[in-house]
Amino acid sequence: MDESRLATSADVRGAAQTARRHGRLGIDTEFMSEGRYRALLCLVQVAVGTPDAPGEPQIILIDTLDEVDITPLALLLADRDVEVVLHAGRQDVAILRRVWSTEVTNIFDTQAAAGFAGASAQAGYANLLAQILGRRVSKTASYTRWDARPLTPEQLSYAAEDVAHLLGLADELQSRLSKTGRLEWAREECVRLESATDERDPELAWERLPRISQLDPRARAVAKELGAWRERTAAEEDRPVGSVLADQAMVELAKRQPSKLSALEQIRGIHPSGIRRRGHAILDTITAGLQAPPIPREPGRERFDPADAPLIALAEALLRARAAQAGLAYELIASRSELEAIIGAARRSEPEPDVRTLGGWRSELVGADLRDLLAGKDALAVGPDGSLVLTPGPSRT
């Protein structure tokens, strides 16, 4: 179809049929999250292969604010026989799952895959295209109003270009990863995206509040009620939670537990108009929190021990060396917090923490060496070529 026009229901059906025949599709989304509780899906771009010119995919642009039947594509996204190619697709997957009421399976994320091919695991689409395929794309319409109608020719051109090379990029990455034996590792990483969601549990919202650990059990119960009320109010009115009640004001309300409208005026961050509009609801919610069972503080988790810093640095050196040898982006393997958890558990002779560094392909790459290093079985040394090598530790000699 002409990429300058928006798809009809018939176009969607045709693209879905083509994608099913070829066993794959590329997809991207444009959405608006400003001023809303949940991001508004505005446009979906889909690229499918064509028999005569596999390097020039058919592209359709779907206006999700229009009456277009997307059922054939929604069904396709959940079909594990069809590969779904995205770039940095966590939020795309979350939005599509929610708005189209579908699962998104058999994902190949080119950003995640790039980390296994020697590129950064946070590489942007334009940079990755230039690096891998030598192509340049325009980003002139990135921050335009995707919820405004009609969409401009510039927006439509930008949206089409965002998926025009997506399948070709995936092909090249898969070819490179097949040669290095890393393709299955990349696919394993992409499986994690299937559960991406932008839904939030109102009953757990309070746990993200600042300084929540400093509140006493009674105040924590009030904070939980206030957090759930704010979340539901924001969802009903489709507005950001912070515009209903700011985080700092929530914590102060939980701590002070005012019972009169006049007392609300003493809390910073609550505008007089907010008191007029929501004051009684806030007071009712505080009362409900005071009547709820107190929430005890969590058992004190042992804080990071500064004495662990040298061990963390040592472990990080090993992991960075393994990443470099394997041609992987280090950030795929471990974060600072994961290393702190692993080393803290080892120091306290506790079971290994449930962190990604010790599971799946990461365990295959670094797990055994890291365990032996922390157990004193092996040591790190500088090899003849200046690289880090593991050598037998005292317990092996």
N, C-alpha and C positions, 0 to 999 in steps of 0.2 A: 504494500500500500504506500501511498504518498506520505512520507514522514512529516510533512508540514500540516497534516490534518489529524484529527483525533479519531480513534478507532470506534467502529460501530460494534454491536453485539455480534454481527456476522464476522467481522474482522477478528474478534476475540476467538470465536469458534474455529476459524480457519487457522489461526496461529497455534491454538491448542492442539489441533490435529497434526500440524506440521511438527510441533515439539514432541508429540507422542511418537511419531514415526522416527524421528531422529534420536529420541531418548534423552533430550536435554533442552534447556532454555536458559537464557540469561535474564536477570531481572534487577530492577532498581526502582526506588521510590522517591518522590518528592513530597514533603509534608511540612506542616506548620505547627510548631509547638508553642510559640509565643502567645501568652495570654489565655492559655487553655489548661485544663487539667490533664487531658490526654492529647497527644499529637493528632492533628487532623490529616488524614491521608488525602492528598490532592491529586496526585498523578502517579501512574505506574507505567514504567517503560519495560517492554519485553523484547528480547532478541531471540529469534529462532533461526536455525540453519536452513539454507536452501540447497536443493540438490545440485543445481548447475554452478553455483558460486558459493562454496562453503565458507570462503573468507569474507563474504559480503552478506551478512545475515538480514533476514526480513525483520523490520522493527515496527512495533505498534505502540502507540501512546494512548493510554486509557485514562480518560477523565473520570476519576472516582467520585466526583461531585455530580456527575450526570447519571442518567438512567441507562447504564450499560450493564448487560448481563455478564458478570465475570465468573459465573459458575464453572465453565469448562476449565479455566485457568486455576481456580481455587482447588478443584479436584486434582488437577495435575501436580500442584505443589506438594500434595500429600502422597503422591504415587512414588514409591521407592524405586521404581523402574525408570524414573525420569530424573536426571541430574539437574539440580538447580544451582546455577552459577551466580554468585553475588560478589561484591567487593565491600569489605567492612560491613557485613550484612546483619550484625546483631540487632540493630534497631529496625531495619527493614523487616526482618523475620518477626520481631515482636509485634510490629504494627499490622503486618499481613495476617498473622495468627488471630489477632483481636478483631480486626475490621472485616476480614473475609471469612472468619470462623473456620479456619482450616489449619492443618499442621503443615510445616515446611520440612521436608525430609530430603535425604541424599544431597546434602549441601556441599558445594565446593566453593569456598571463600578465597578469592584470589589474594586478599591481604594476608590472611592466615597462612596460605600456601607459600607466599613469597618469603616468609620467615624461614621456611625449610629450604629455600633456594638461594640463601646467602644475602637476601635483602632484609630491610627492617620489617619487623612484624607489625609496625604501625605505618607502613608506607602508604601514602595517598595514591589515589587512582591515577591522577595525571603523572605523578612522578614515576609510578611503576610502569605505566605505558611507555614513557620515554626511556626508562632503563631497560625494559625487557623487549619491547617491540620497536623502539625508536620512533614512536608516534607522539604527536603533540595534540592536546585537546584544549579547547577554550573553557574557561570557568567564569565567563562574564555574567551568567545569570544565576549564580549560586545562591545569592541572598535576595532574590526577588520575591514578590508576594505570590506564592503558588496557589493561594486560596482566592485570588482575584480572577474574575472572568470578564472578557475572554482572555485566554493566555496569548501572549504575544508570539510572533514568529521567532524572535530571539529565544524565548523560553522553550518553545517546541524544538528548535534546532539544538539547543543545549541539552535538553532531556534525551533526544535521540542519540546525540554523540556520547552520552554517558554509558550507553550499552552497545554502541556500534562495534567496539573492539573487545568487549568483555569475553566473548567466547574464544576469540583468537588468543587473548591473554591467558585464559585458562588452558588452552591447548598447549601453548608454549611452556607454561609452568608444569603441567602434567608430564610433558615430554622430558623436561629437565629432571623432575623428581623421580621419574621411572628409571632414568639412567643412574641416579645416585642411590636408589633403593629407599627413598624417603616419601614416596607417594602415599603409602598406607599410613605413615605417621601423620601426614598432612590431613588425610581423610579422617583419621581418628580425632584430630583436633577440631575439625569442622563439625563433627557430630555434636559437640558441646553447644553449638549454636541452635540446635533444633528446639531446645527448651527456653529460648530467649523470650522474655515477657516484659511488658511495660505495665502490667497490672500490679497494684499494691494492696496488701492486706491491711485494712483499717485498724485491726486489732494489734498490729505490730508497728504501726507508724510511729508511736511514741519512742521506740527504741533508737530511732535515728536523731532524736533531739540532742542538742549540745548540752554538756554538763549533766546529763541525765543520771549518771552514776553517783553524783553528789547528793541526790535527793533521798530523803528518808522513805521507808516503805509506804507510809500513808500518802506522801506527795507523789510517789511513783504511780500509785493507783489513780490519783487524780490526773496525772500526766497521760496515762493510758486512755482514760475516758476522753480527755480533751483531744488527744491525737486522733482517736477514732471519729469523734464528732467533726473535727476539721477536715479529715479525709473525705467523709461522706458528704459534707456540705460542699466542698470543692468539686466533687464528682457530680453532684446534682446540678450545680450552677456552671459547670464546665469552666472553671477558672483555676489559676495556680493556687496551691495550698497556702503559700505565703501571703496572698492577697486576702485570705480569710482571716488569718491570724499569724503573726510572725513567730518564728521559732523562739526567740528570746522572750517574747511576751508569754508564750505557752509555758515555758519553764518557770517564769515568775508567778504566773497564775497558779501553777501546781504547788509552788513553794508557799505562797502567801494565802491561797485559798479564800479569796474575798467572798462575802455573802451578800453584798449590797452593790447596786449600780454605782454609787458614789465612790466605792472602794476601787472599782475598775479604773476610774480616772487617775488613780495613783500609779498605775502600771504603765511604764514606758512602752511605746510601740503599739498602743491601742488608740486609734483615732476616735474622737468624739462621735463621728458618724458611724463608726463600727460599734460603739457602745449602744447608740440608738437602734441600730439595726439588729445587732446580735447579742446585746447585753444579757437579756433574760435567758437566751439559749446557753450562753457561757456559764451563767450562774447555776442553771439547772444541771449542766454537765459537771460542774465542780461538785455539786451536791451528790450526784450519782457516784462520782469518784470517791467521795468521803464515805459513802455507804458500802462501797465495794471492798472486798478483802484486800488488806495491804499487800503490796508486792515486795517481798524481801530482796535485799541486794544480792547479786550473784555471789557465790563463794569467791573469795579473793583469788584471782588468777595471778600466779607469780609473775611479776613484771619482768621485763627484759633486764637481764643482769649485765652490767657493763663489762664484766669479766668475760662474757661470751663474744665480745667484739672481735678479738683476734681469731677465734674459731670461725666466726661468720666470714671474716675476710679470707681465711684459708679455704673454706668451702666454696666461696664465690670464685676464688681464683681457679679451683679445680673445674667448676662448672663452666666458667668462661673459656677455659682451655678446651674442654670437651665440645663446647658449642662451636668454637673456631675450627677445630679439627673436623667437625661434622658439617661445617658450612651452614650452621643454623643461627638465627637471631637469638642472643642470650635471653632476651625477655620472654621467650617462649618457655624457658626451662624453669625459672624460679624468680620469685620476688623476694625482697628483703624480709617481709613479714613471714614468708614461708621458710626461709632459712632460719630466722629467729625461732620459729616453732619447732623445727627439726632439731636444732642444736639445744634449745631449752629442754626438750623432752629427753634427749640423749644425756644431758647433764644430770637430770633428775631421775634417770633410769625408768622413765615412763614409756608406755607403748608409743610407737611412731604416730605422729599426727596424720590426720586425713588431709593431706595436701597433694596438689597435682604433681609436685616434683618427684614423689615416690611412687607414682602409679603410671600404668600404660607405657607408652614409648619412652617417656622420660626415665622410668625405672630401668628400662633396657639400656638407655644411653649412659646414665650417670648413677643410677640407684645403688648398685653393688659397690662401685668405687667410693661413693660418698659414705656409705655405711662402714666400709673398711677403714676409711680415713678417720672417721669420728671414733671408731673403736680402737684406734691405735695400731691396727694391723698393717696399715700402709702409711707412707709419708710422702709429702710433695718435695720434689727436688728440681733443680734446673738441669736439663739434659745437655749433652754436648753441643746441640744445635741452638741452645738458648731457649728451648721450649720447656714447659712444665711437664714433668713425668712423675708417675707414681712409682715409689720404690718400697721394698719390704720394710715394714716398721719393726720396732724392737720385739714385738710379740711373735714375729715370724722368723726372727733370727736366733 
